[in-house]
Amino acid sequence: MTALDHNATCAPDPEAEPGAVGCDFCGIAAEGGETHEVLRTDTVIGFFPLFPAAIGHTLLIPRAHVPDIWSLEPALAGALAEASVAVAHAIRSALRPDGLSVVQSNGRSASQTVMHLHVHLVPRWEDDALPRIWPTRSAWPEHRLAAAGAAIRSRLD
């Protein structure tokens, strides 16, 4: 198993077990790979990506093959959230960044390049070279915002 390849794809089967053929993250989950691992529990692994955006940039993945947030079971979501908070505190204590970006993308149009759910914890400093990820302004018309809010609320009931 080689270190993380950002152009790799996971096995398309969301039921795939750790070690799924073609999934670098499943390989890391199963055998560790060539990574700088910072956390390993029964359910979650934290490690540095091959090409970190900043020093301390950490990826957190479920050990089970889960392609995206829509496939994530609530119990595993809780474990991933707890690990994210624990590693965020460790990054803050160890590296003293000015801030921290937490990014979790789903699908190619959202810039997900490895189809195994992962959370990026990226330490940020005032003078770092990383770009802003949000536009400075948003000009959505009120009727579109109201319609989107109503549609989402109706699916939560």
N, C-alpha and C positions, 0 to 999 in steps of 0.2 A: 504494500500500500504506500502510495506517495503522499506527500503533504497536500493540503487542500488545493484543488484546481478550481478557480472561480468560474470556469466555463464548463465544469462537469455537470451532469444531470443525474438525478436519482432515478431509481427504478420507478416507473409510473404507477405501480400498484400501491395504493395507500395502505394496504394490509401487509406490506412487505416487512419482514423481520429485520432486526439489526444484522448488518452484513449483506444487505440486499445487493445483488450484482449491479455494478455501475454507479453506486452511490458512495462518493468519497466520505460523506459524513457518517454513513452507516459503518464504513470501514474504520473510521476514527472511533466510533462508539464501541465497536467490537474489539479492536486491537490497539487503539491508541494512535497509530500512525506516527508521522514525523511532525509533531506539533509541540508547541509550548503550552502544555496543559496546565490550567490553574485550578480546575475543579473537576471532580468525578464523584458522582453519587450513583445510587441505584437507578435513577431516572434521568439525570441531566449531566452534561459534560460542558465545561467551559475551556476554551483554548484560543490562542491567537491565530488569526487567519494568516495565510501565506504572505499576503500583501496588506499589512495593517494600514489603516488610514492615519493612525497616530500611535505613538508609543502607548502600550496598554490596551489597545483596541482588542476587545474580547468577544468571541462568538459563544453563545449558549445554545445548545441543541438538546432536544430530547434524545435519549438513547434509542428509543423505538423510532422506526421510520414514520414520520408524519410529514406529509408534503407541504401543508400550509395551515393557516389558522382555522380554516373551515373544517379541517379534519381533526382538530385538536380536542381531546376529551377534557372535560372540566377539571378532573383530578390532576391530570398531567399539566394543564394550564397553571394550576395552583403551584405545583412543584417548580415549574419554569419561572413563574413570577417570584417565588421565594428565592430561588437561585439568583435571579437578576438583581434583586435588592441586596443580597449578601455580597455578590461580586461588585456591585456598584459602590458599596461601602468600602470594600477592600481596595478598589481602584482609588477612591478618594483619599483613603488613609495612606496608601503607598506612594501615590504620584502627585497628590495635591493639585489636581486640575482646577481650572476656573469654572468648568461646567462639565456636563456629560450629555451626549446625545444618545438616546435609546431609539433604535430603528429596527422595525420588524416589517419586512415587505412580503407581499403575497402575489405571486403571478409575475410573468415576464413584464407586463406593462407597468408594474410597480417596482421594477428593477430587481426582482428576485432572480438570481443567476444559478443558484443551487436549489433544486426542488426538494429540499429537506428543511422543514421549519427551523429558523434560527433567528436569534435576537442579537443585534449588534450593540455593544456598550462601547461608545467611543469617547474617551476623555477629550475635552476641548480646552484650549487656552486662548486667551484674548488675541494673541498674535499668530495663531496657527494658520496654515494655508488652506484649510478646508472651506469649501463654499457654504453659503447659507442654503438650507434645504427648503425654506418657505419663502414664497413671494412677499414683498413688503406690503402689498395691498391686495385685497380681494374685492371684486365688484359684482357679486352675484345679485341678481334682482330679488327683492323680497318675496315675490310670489314663488320663485324657484326654491328658495330656502324653506318657505312654509310648506310647500308640497313635499319636499324631501324629508323634512322633519315629520310630517304626518305619516308618510309611507313607512318610515323606520319605526315610529311609535306603534303603528298598527301591526307590525310583525313581532313586536315584543309582548303584545297582549296574549 
